[in-house]
Amino acid sequence: MAAASELVADVWKDPNCGCCKVWVDHLKEAGITVRVFNTGNTGARARLGIPAKLGSCHTAKINGYVIEGHVPAADIQRLLREKPKAVGLAVPGMPLGSPGMDGPVYGNRVMAYDVLLVQADGSTSVYQSYPGSQ
């Protein structure tokens, strides 16, 4: 796997989305270089093969994989190490407690959510689960 400093993620997002900016910062803190395209992500999501039902507020591409939504950097790094045959990873929606949807601004609430491995036919399997808190 490439060193984190060699990783470049292209991210498509809305220019006014605060949680997207925080997720981009999360990637940068993990040592991933990020190029941001403030054009929205609906077209990028469709073009890159992520079904609309798995959509979130930003879409990224890194080392040939598509990352949809608030996927933790650790799961992206695991994906790049394991190199499964897949389109990429998705966290549908915007679950509280996921990177970019966390912290005091959200009342420190944490919902349970799954990171899904997305196949070319749109099918998914759970790649990583995160428990919620009360």
C-alpha positions as CSV (number, residue, x, y, z in Angstrom):
1,M,0.0,0.0,0.0
2,A,1.2,3.5,-0.7
3,A,2.2,5.6,2.3
4,A,-0.6,7.8,3.6
5,S,1.3,10.9,2.5
6,E,1.2,9.5,-1.1
7,L,-2.5,8.9,-1.0
8,V,-4.7,11.5,-2.8
9,A,-8.4,11.6,-2.5
10,D,-10.6,13.5,-4.9
11,V,-13.7,14.7,-3.1
12,W,-16.9,16.0,-4.6
13,K,-19.1,18.0,-2.2
14,D,-21.4,20.9,-1.9
15,P,-19.4,24.1,-1.2
16,N,-21.6,25.1,1.7
17,C,-21.6,21.7,3.6
18,G,-19.9,22.0,7.0
19,C,-19.9,18.3,7.8
20,C,-18.1,17.6,4.5
21,K,-15.4,20.0,5.4
22,V,-14.9,18.3,8.8
23,W,-14.7,14.9,7.0
24,V,-12.1,16.3,4.6
25,D,-10.1,17.5,7.7
26,H,-10.5,14.0,9.1
27,L,-8.8,12.5,6.0
28,K,-6.0,15.2,6.1
29,E,-5.4,14.3,9.8
30,A,-4.9,10.7,8.7
31,G,-2.2,11.9,6.3
32,I,-4.3,11.7,3.1
33,T,-3.9,14.5,0.6
34,V,-7.3,15.8,-0.5
35,R,-8.4,17.7,-3.6
36,V,-11.9,19.2,-3.2
37,F,-14.3,19.8,-6.0
38,N,-17.2,22.1,-4.7
39,T,-19.6,21.0,-7.4
40,G,-21.9,18.7,-5.5
41,N,-21.6,15.0,-5.6
42,T,-24.7,13.6,-7.3
43,G,-23.1,13.4,-10.7
44,A,-19.8,12.0,-9.3
45,R,-21.7,9.3,-7.3
46,A,-23.6,8.1,-10.4
47,R,-20.5,8.3,-12.7
48,L,-18.4,6.3,-10.2
49,G,-20.9,3.5,-9.7
50,I,-22.4,4.1,-6.2
51,P,-26.2,3.5,-6.2
52,A,-28.3,6.5,-5.2
53,K,-29.8,4.5,-2.3
54,L,-26.3,4.5,-0.7
55,G,-25.9,8.2,-1.1
56,S,-24.6,10.8,1.4
57,C,-23.4,14.4,1.1
58,H,-20.0,13.7,-0.4
59,T,-18.2,11.3,-2.7
60,A,-14.5,10.6,-3.0
61,K,-12.2,8.5,-5.2
62,I,-8.9,7.2,-3.9
63,N,-6.6,4.7,-5.5
64,G,-9.4,3.4,-7.7
65,Y,-11.9,3.0,-5.0
66,V,-15.0,5.1,-4.4
67,I,-15.8,6.3,-0.9
68,E,-19.4,7.5,-0.3
69,G,-20.2,9.5,2.8
70,H,-18.8,9.6,6.3
71,V,-16.4,6.6,6.1
72,P,-13.7,6.6,8.8
73,A,-10.2,7.0,7.5
74,A,-9.1,3.8,9.2
75,D,-11.6,1.9,7.1
76,I,-10.3,3.5,3.9
77,Q,-6.8,2.6,4.9
78,R,-7.9,-1.0,5.6
79,L,-9.6,-1.1,2.2
80,L,-6.4,0.0,0.5
81,R,-4.4,-2.6,2.4
82,E,-6.8,-5.5,1.7
83,K,-7.6,-4.5,-1.9
84,P,-10.9,-6.4,-2.2
85,K,-12.6,-6.6,-5.6
86,A,-15.2,-3.9,-5.1
87,V,-16.3,-0.4,-6.1
88,G,-15.6,0.9,-2.7
89,L,-17.1,1.8,0.7
90,A,-20.3,3.7,1.7
91,V,-21.9,5.0,4.8
92,P,-25.4,5.9,3.6
93,G,-27.0,9.0,5.1
94,M,-25.3,11.0,7.7
95,P,-25.2,9.0,11.0
96,L,-24.3,11.0,14.1
97,G,-21.0,10.0,15.5
98,S,-19.4,9.2,12.2
99,P,-16.4,11.4,11.1
100,G,-17.7,14.8,10.2
101,M,-21.0,14.2,12.0
102,D,-19.4,14.1,15.4
103,G,-18.5,16.3,18.3
104,P,-20.3,19.0,20.4
105,V,-22.1,20.6,17.5
106,Y,-24.1,17.3,17.3
107,G,-24.5,17.0,21.1
108,N,-21.8,14.3,21.1
109,R,-24.5,11.8,20.1
110,V,-23.3,8.6,18.5
111,M,-25.6,6.4,16.4
112,A,-24.9,2.8,15.4
113,Y,-23.9,2.6,11.7
114,D,-22.3,0.3,9.2
115,V,-19.6,0.9,6.6
116,L,-20.7,-1.1,3.6
117,L,-18.5,-2.7,0.9
118,V,-20.1,-1.9,-2.4
119,Q,-19.9,-4.3,-5.3
120,A,-20.2,-3.5,-9.0
121,D,-23.7,-4.8,-9.2
122,G,-24.8,-2.5,-6.3
123,S,-24.9,-5.2,-3.7
124,T,-23.4,-4.6,-0.3
125,S,-22.0,-6.4,2.7
126,V,-21.0,-5.0,6.1
127,Y,-17.3,-4.1,6.1
128,Q,-17.2,-2.6,9.6
129,S,-19.9,-1.9,12.2
130,Y,-19.8,0.9,14.8
131,P,-21.9,0.7,17.9
132,G,-24.0,3.6,19.1
133,S,-24.0,5.1,22.5
134,Q,-26.9,6.1,24.7
